[in-house]
Amino acid sequence: MKRSIWDFAFVVFFALGLTGCTQKDVTFISEQDAVETAVAEVGGDVIGIRFDEPDSQWDVFVKSGDEAYEVEVDAISGQVVAAEKESLEEVEAELAGDLSHEGVEGDVDE
């Protein structure tokens, strides 16, 4: 009988649940590793970084030329989840804590 990846995933998640494994037991990549991954993805200079706890990812804000990007890096795998072009105003608002996601003028990912 052929099993799918979902069968395997279910068994792993079930086993982790039985052993009491929680997100606190998971090892996250470092802030520096997230920065290096983000810069490799879009180039440029990092203007800010924050840990997005609900999504278990690093949000790295990068300025490349006249463009600004939010690069989301999975904190467990170290892989890029998304690289979104954003306005500098949106990036500054997110870094200041005034904005968690969309909503400022110039937002390109509404």
C-alpha positions as semicolon CSV with decimal commas, in nm:
position;residue;x (nm);y (nm);z (nm)
1;M;0,000;0,000;0,000
2;K;0,140;0,336;-0,104
3;R;0,135;0,611;0,160
4;S;0,121;0,982;0,094
5;I;0,333;1,250;0,254
6;W;0,022;1,357;0,446
7;D;0,001;1,016;0,614
8;F;0,361;1,059;0,725
9;A;0,300;1,417;0,841
10;F;-0,001;1,308;1,045
11;V;0,203;1,040;1,221
12;V;0,484;1,286;1,298
13;F;0,249;1,554;1,433
14;F;0,058;1,294;1,634
15;A;0,382;1,161;1,783
16;L;0,502;1,510;1,869
17;G;0,173;1,577;2,042
18;L;0,207;1,262;2,250
19;T;0,559;1,351;2,360
20;G;0,457;1,701;2,462
21;C;0,671;1,871;2,200
22;T;0,571;2,234;2,169
23;Q;0,693;2,533;1,974
24;K;0,912;2,616;2,274
25;D;1,108;2,295;2,206
26;V;1,183;2,400;1,848
27;T;1,516;2,559;1,759
28;F;1,491;2,876;1,552
29;I;1,751;3,014;1,316
30;S;1,938;3,317;1,443
31;E;1,860;3,676;1,353
32;Q;2,192;3,690;1,165
33;D;2,102;3,381;0,959
34;A;1,768;3,541;0,869
35;V;1,944;3,862;0,764
36;E;2,190;3,673;0,544
37;T;1,906;3,480;0,379
38;A;1,704;3,797;0,313
39;V;1,999;3,987;0,165
40;A;2,081;3,689;-0,057
41;E;1,719;3,695;-0,181
42;V;1,683;4,064;-0,276
43;G;2,022;4,230;-0,221
44;G;2,060;4,566;-0,053
45;D;2,090;4,682;0,306
46;V;1,884;4,570;0,604
47;I;1,690;4,855;0,760
48;G;1,513;4,648;1,024
49;I;1,413;4,305;1,147
50;R;1,151;4,167;1,381
51;F;1,037;3,824;1,493
52;D;0,679;3,743;1,393
53;E;0,591;3,500;1,670
54;P;0,247;3,389;1,548
55;D;0,395;3,288;1,210
56;S;0,730;3,164;1,351
57;Q;0,920;3,374;1,102
58;W;1,164;3,660;1,080
59;D;1,039;3,967;0,894
60;V;1,349;4,129;0,747
61;F;1,314;4,474;0,590
62;V;1,563;4,550;0,314
63;K;1,628;4,860;0,104
64;S;1,771;4,789;-0,239
65;G;1,823;5,102;-0,447
66;D;1,494;5,292;-0,447
67;E;1,297;4,978;-0,359
68;A;1,203;4,839;-0,018
69;Y;1,118;4,477;0,056
70;E;0,982;4,271;0,341
71;V;1,144;3,930;0,325
72;E;0,972;3,670;0,541
73;V;1,210;3,394;0,649
74;D;1,076;3,079;0,815
75;A;1,243;3,070;1,157
76;I;1,257;2,691;1,165
77;S;1,364;2,594;0,814
78;G;1,550;2,914;0,723
79;Q;1,372;2,924;0,387
80;V;1,224;3,239;0,232
81;V;0,845;3,232;0,268
82;A;0,785;3,552;0,071
83;A;0,964;3,858;-0,058
84;E;0,723;4,146;-0,101
85;K;0,800;4,486;-0,249
86;E;0,664;4,756;-0,018
87;S;0,677;5,132;0,006
88;L;0,933;5,284;0,241
89;E;0,643;5,441;0,431
90;E;0,490;5,098;0,490
91;V;0,821;4,953;0,607
92;E;0,878;5,245;0,845
93;A;0,524;5,208;0,983
94;E;0,571;4,834;1,038
95;L;0,906;4,885;1,212
96;A;0,759;5,157;1,433
97;G;0,480;4,922;1,537
98;D;0,216;5,147;1,382
99;L;0,117;4,885;1,129
100;S;0,118;4,510;1,149
101;H;0,033;4,443;0,787
102;E;-0,148;4,629;0,509
103;G;-0,303;4,968;0,531
104;V;-0,079;5,261;0,451
105;E;-0,076;5,459;0,132
106;G;0,148;5,299;-0,125
107;D;0,083;4,943;-0,002
108;V;0,137;4,719;-0,301
109;D;0,025;4,387;-0,153
110;E;-0,334;4,471;-0,050
